[in-house]
Amino acid sequence: MKNISLLEVSALVFAVAVCSITVQANEDPKEKAALEKAKAKMEEKSVKVGHMVAHDKLFAPLDIDSNGVISEQELSMSKNKLLKEQFKKIDRNEDKGISEEELKSFLAKVDVKKNF
Protein backbone atom coordinates (compact mmCIF):
# COMPACT_ATOMS: atom_id res chain seq x y z
CA MET A 1 0.00 0.00 0.00
CA LYS A 2 1.38 3.41 -0.98
CA ASN A 3 1.77 6.03 1.76
CA ILE A 4 0.15 9.35 0.96
CA SER A 5 1.73 12.50 2.37
CA LEU A 6 -0.21 15.26 4.05
CA LEU A 7 0.86 17.60 1.25
CA GLU A 8 -0.70 15.29 -1.37
CA VAL A 9 -3.92 15.02 0.62
CA SER A 10 -4.06 18.80 1.10
CA ALA A 11 -3.53 19.39 -2.62
CA LEU A 12 -6.25 16.88 -3.48
CA VAL A 13 -8.73 18.40 -1.02
CA PHE A 14 -8.03 21.86 -2.41
CA ALA A 15 -8.47 20.69 -6.02
CA VAL A 16 -11.76 18.94 -5.22
CA ALA A 17 -13.08 21.98 -3.36
CA VAL A 18 -12.21 24.30 -6.26
CA CYS A 19 -13.86 21.91 -8.72
CA SER A 20 -16.94 21.75 -6.53
CA ILE A 21 -17.21 25.54 -6.45
CA THR A 22 -16.71 25.72 -10.23
CA VAL A 23 -19.38 23.12 -10.92
CA GLN A 24 -21.88 24.92 -8.72
CA ALA A 25 -21.19 28.31 -10.31
CA ASN A 26 -24.25 30.29 -11.26
CA GLU A 27 -24.70 33.45 -13.35
CA ASP A 28 -26.35 35.33 -10.46
CA PRO A 29 -23.87 38.12 -9.59
CA LYS A 30 -24.51 37.82 -5.84
CA GLU A 31 -23.90 34.07 -5.87
CA LYS A 32 -20.85 34.49 -8.08
CA ALA A 33 -19.37 37.04 -5.66
CA ALA A 34 -20.04 34.73 -2.72
CA LEU A 35 -18.36 31.84 -4.55
CA GLU A 36 -15.32 33.96 -5.37
CA LYS A 37 -15.05 35.01 -1.72
CA ALA A 38 -15.27 31.36 -0.60
CA LYS A 39 -12.65 30.35 -3.16
CA ALA A 40 -10.28 33.08 -1.93
CA LYS A 41 -10.68 31.89 1.67
CA MET A 42 -9.95 28.31 0.63
CA GLU A 43 -6.81 29.36 -1.24
CA GLU A 44 -5.63 31.31 1.81
CA LYS A 45 -6.14 28.27 4.04
CA SER A 46 -4.42 26.04 1.50
CA VAL A 47 -1.32 28.25 1.59
CA LYS A 48 -1.28 28.05 5.39
CA VAL A 49 -1.57 24.25 5.29
CA GLY A 50 1.13 24.06 2.63
CA HIS A 51 3.40 26.23 4.75
CA MET A 52 2.89 24.04 7.84
CA VAL A 53 3.54 20.90 5.82
CA ALA A 54 6.62 22.42 4.21
CA HIS A 55 8.06 23.38 7.58
CA ASP A 56 7.04 20.48 9.80
CA LYS A 57 7.45 17.63 7.35
CA LEU A 58 10.16 18.88 5.04
CA PHE A 59 12.08 21.95 6.17
CA ALA A 60 12.62 21.25 9.88
CA PRO A 61 13.99 17.70 9.45
CA LEU A 62 16.41 18.85 6.73
CA ASP A 63 17.66 21.84 8.73
CA ILE A 64 19.79 19.64 10.98
CA ASP A 65 21.58 22.48 12.78
CA SER A 66 18.31 24.47 13.15
CA ASN A 67 19.84 27.68 11.80
CA GLY A 68 16.90 28.42 9.47
CA VAL A 69 18.80 27.45 6.31
CA ILE A 70 19.24 24.07 4.60
CA SER A 71 22.80 23.74 3.34
CA GLU A 72 23.93 21.44 0.52
CA GLN A 73 25.69 19.33 3.15
CA GLU A 74 22.49 18.93 5.17
CA LEU A 75 20.55 18.13 2.01
CA SER A 76 23.14 15.54 0.97
CA MET A 77 22.05 13.44 3.97
CA SER A 78 18.45 13.47 2.72
CA LYS A 79 16.73 10.95 0.48
CA ASN A 80 14.87 13.70 -1.39
CA LYS A 81 16.28 13.54 -4.93
CA LEU A 82 14.20 16.43 -6.24
CA LEU A 83 15.55 18.93 -3.72
CA LYS A 84 19.12 17.72 -4.24
CA GLU A 85 18.83 18.05 -8.02
CA GLN A 86 17.14 21.45 -7.83
CA PHE A 87 19.26 22.97 -5.03
CA LYS A 88 20.73 25.79 -7.12
CA LYS A 89 17.34 26.61 -8.63
CA ILE A 90 15.69 26.71 -5.19
CA ASP A 91 18.50 28.88 -3.73
CA ARG A 92 17.37 32.02 -5.54
CA ASN A 93 19.68 34.41 -3.70
CA GLU A 94 22.67 32.10 -4.26
CA ASP A 95 23.81 32.16 -0.63
CA LYS A 96 24.50 28.40 -0.72
CA GLY A 97 21.51 27.67 1.49
CA ILE A 98 17.76 27.21 1.14
CA SER A 99 15.65 29.39 3.39
CA GLU A 100 12.12 28.44 4.38
CA GLU A 101 10.74 31.12 2.04
CA GLU A 102 12.79 29.81 -0.88
CA LEU A 103 11.55 26.27 -0.21
CA LYS A 104 7.95 27.44 0.12
CA SER A 105 8.21 29.36 -3.16
CA PHE A 106 9.68 26.32 -4.93
CA LEU A 107 7.00 23.97 -3.56
CA ALA A 108 4.27 26.31 -4.79
CA LYS A 109 5.56 25.81 -8.34
CA VAL A 110 6.16 22.05 -8.19
CA ASP A 111 3.67 19.42 -9.36
CA VAL A 112 3.16 17.60 -6.06
CA LYS A 113 1.77 14.35 -7.48
CA LYS A 114 4.55 14.08 -10.06
CA ASN A 115 7.48 14.79 -7.73
CA PHE A 116 6.60 13.59 -4.24
LOTOR-133522 format. One record per residue (C-alpha): x, y, z; residue number from 1. Coordinates in steps of 0.5 Angstrom, whole numbers, plus 500, padded with zeros to 3 digits. Layout:
<rs>
<r <X; Y; Z>; NUM>
...
</rs>
This chain:
<rs>
<r <500; 500; 500>; 1>
<r <503; 507; 498>; 2>
<r <504; 512; 504>; 3>
<r <500; 519; 502>; 4>
<r <503; 525; 505>; 5>
<r <500; 531; 508>; 6>
<r <502; 535; 502>; 7>
<r <499; 531; 497>; 8>
<r <492; 530; 501>; 9>
<r <492; 538; 502>; 10>
<r <493; 539; 495>; 11>
<r <487; 534; 493>; 12>
<r <483; 537; 498>; 13>
<r <484; 544; 495>; 14>
<r <483; 541; 488>; 15>
<r <476; 538; 490>; 16>
<r <474; 544; 493>; 17>
<r <476; 549; 487>; 18>
<r <472; 544; 483>; 19>
<r <466; 544; 487>; 20>
<r <466; 551; 487>; 21>
<r <467; 551; 480>; 22>
<r <461; 546; 478>; 23>
<r <456; 550; 483>; 24>
<r <458; 557; 479>; 25>
<r <452; 561; 477>; 26>
<r <451; 567; 473>; 27>
<r <447; 571; 479>; 28>
<r <452; 576; 481>; 29>
<r <451; 576; 488>; 30>
<r <452; 568; 488>; 31>
<r <458; 569; 484>; 32>
<r <461; 574; 489>; 33>
<r <460; 569; 495>; 34>
<r <463; 564; 491>; 35>
<r <469; 568; 489>; 36>
<r <470; 570; 497>; 37>
<r <469; 563; 499>; 38>
<r <475; 561; 494>; 39>
<r <479; 566; 496>; 40>
<r <479; 564; 503>; 41>
<r <480; 557; 501>; 42>
<r <486; 559; 498>; 43>
<r <489; 563; 504>; 44>
<r <488; 557; 508>; 45>
<r <491; 552; 503>; 46>
<r <497; 557; 503>; 47>
<r <497; 556; 511>; 48>
<r <497; 549; 511>; 49>
<r <502; 548; 505>; 50>
<r <507; 552; 510>; 51>
<r <506; 548; 516>; 52>
<r <507; 542; 512>; 53>
<r <513; 545; 508>; 54>
<r <516; 547; 515>; 55>
<r <514; 541; 520>; 56>
<r <515; 535; 515>; 57>
<r <520; 538; 510>; 58>
<r <524; 544; 512>; 59>
<r <525; 543; 520>; 60>
<r <528; 535; 519>; 61>
<r <533; 538; 513>; 62>
<r <535; 544; 517>; 63>
<r <540; 539; 522>; 64>
<r <543; 545; 526>; 65>
<r <537; 549; 526>; 66>
<r <540; 555; 524>; 67>
<r <534; 557; 519>; 68>
<r <538; 555; 513>; 69>
<r <538; 548; 509>; 70>
<r <546; 547; 507>; 71>
<r <548; 543; 501>; 72>
<r <551; 539; 506>; 73>
<r <545; 538; 510>; 74>
<r <541; 536; 504>; 75>
<r <546; 531; 502>; 76>
<r <544; 527; 508>; 77>
<r <537; 527; 505>; 78>
<r <533; 522; 501>; 79>
<r <530; 527; 497>; 80>
<r <533; 527; 490>; 81>
<r <528; 533; 488>; 82>
<r <531; 538; 493>; 83>
<r <538; 535; 492>; 84>
<r <538; 536; 484>; 85>
<r <534; 543; 484>; 86>
<r <539; 546; 490>; 87>
<r <541; 552; 486>; 88>
<r <535; 553; 483>; 89>
<r <531; 553; 490>; 90>
<r <537; 558; 493>; 91>
<r <535; 564; 489>; 92>
<r <539; 569; 493>; 93>
<r <545; 564; 491>; 94>
<r <548; 564; 499>; 95>
<r <549; 557; 499>; 96>
<r <543; 555; 503>; 97>
<r <536; 554; 502>; 98>
<r <531; 559; 507>; 99>
<r <524; 557; 509>; 100>
<r <521; 562; 504>; 101>
<r <526; 560; 498>; 102>
<r <523; 553; 500>; 103>
<r <516; 555; 500>; 104>
<r <516; 559; 494>; 105>
<r <519; 553; 490>; 106>
<r <514; 548; 493>; 107>
<r <509; 553; 490>; 108>
<r <511; 552; 483>; 109>
<r <512; 544; 484>; 110>
<r <507; 539; 481>; 111>
<r <506; 535; 488>; 112>
<r <504; 529; 485>; 113>
<r <509; 528; 480>; 114>
<r <515; 530; 485>; 115>
<r <513; 527; 492>; 116>
</rs>
